[in-house]
Amino acid sequence: MSLKARRVVIELSLAILRDACEQPERPDREDAGLRLALRCLMGAGVDKAALSAFWEAVSAEVDIGRRHGVERAYEAVRCAVRVTGPGEN
C-alpha cells in the first residue's frame, strides 16, 4: 500500500473513532465500521492497549463517565498515530 493510501486509511479510521466519541449513546458492539477502523489502526502500528482501551470505553455499560473515557482513549490513539507515523510499525 502506498504511503498516501495508508494515510487516507488512517484518517478515515480516526474519523470513524471520532464519530463514535460524539454519539450520545454507546454504539452497537456489532458496528462493523468501528471494528474495521480499530483493526486498520492496529495495522498502522498503534499499540493494541490503546485500541483496547478505546473499545472498552466506547462499549461501557454505564453511561456515567463514558464520554470522558472515550475522549481520553481517542486522544491516546490519535497521539499514538502521530508518534509512530502512518507508515512505520
C-alpha positions in Angstrom: 0.0 0.0 0.0 1.4 3.4 -0.9 2.1 6.0 1.8 -0.8 8.2 0.6 -3.2 5.2 0.7 -2.1 4.4 4.3 -2.5 8.0 5.3 -6.1 8.0 3.9 -7.0 4.8 5.7 -5.6 6.2 9.0 -7.5 9.5 8.6 -10.8 7.7 7.8 -10.2 5.3 10.7 -9.7 8.2 13.1 -12.8 9.9 11.7 -14.9 6.8 12.5 -13.5 6.7 16.0 -14.3 10.5 16.4 -17.9 9.8 15.3 -18.2 7.1 17.9 -17.0 9.6 20.5 -19.7 12.1 19.5 -22.6 9.7 19.7 -24.7 10.3 22.8 -25.4 6.6 23.3 -22.9 3.8 23.1 -22.6 2.3 19.6 -23.7 -1.2 18.8 -20.9 -3.7 19.6 -21.5 -5.2 16.1 -20.7 -1.9 14.4 -18.6 -3.2 11.5 -17.2 0.3 10.7 -15.9 0.8 14.2 -14.3 -2.6 14.4 -12.7 -2.2 11.0 -11.3 1.2 11.9 -9.7 -0.3 15.1 -8.3 -3.1 13.0 -6.8 -0.7 10.4 -5.2 1.4 13.2 -3.7 -1.8 14.7 -2.1 -2.5 11.3 -0.8 1.1 11.3 1.3 0.4 14.4 -1.0 1.8 17.1 -0.5 0.0 20.3 -3.1 -2.7 20.9 -3.6 -1.5 24.5 -4.7 2.0 23.3 -7.1 0.4 20.9 -8.5 -2.0 23.5 -8.9 1.0 25.9 -11.0 2.8 23.3 -13.1 -0.3 22.6 -13.7 -0.8 26.3 -14.6 2.8 26.9 -16.9 3.1 23.9 -18.8 -0.1 24.8 -19.0 0.6 28.5 -22.4 -0.4 30.0 -22.5 2.6 32.4 -23.1 5.9 30.7 -21.7 7.9 33.7 -18.2 9.0 32.6 -18.4 7.0 29.3 -17.9 10.1 27.2 -14.9 11.3 29.2 -13.3 7.8 29.0 -14.0 7.6 25.2 -12.4 11.1 24.7 -9.3 10.2 26.6 -8.9 6.8 24.8 -9.4 8.6 21.4 -6.7 11.1 22.2 -4.4 8.3 23.2 -5.0 6.6 19.9 -4.6 9.8 17.9 -1.3 10.6 19.7 -0.1 7.1 19.0 -0.7 7.6 15.3 1.2 10.9 15.5 4.2 9.3 17.3 4.5 6.2 15.1 3.7 7.9 11.9 1.4 6.5 9.2 4.0 4.2 7.5 6.0 3.0 10.4 5.4 -0.1 12.5 
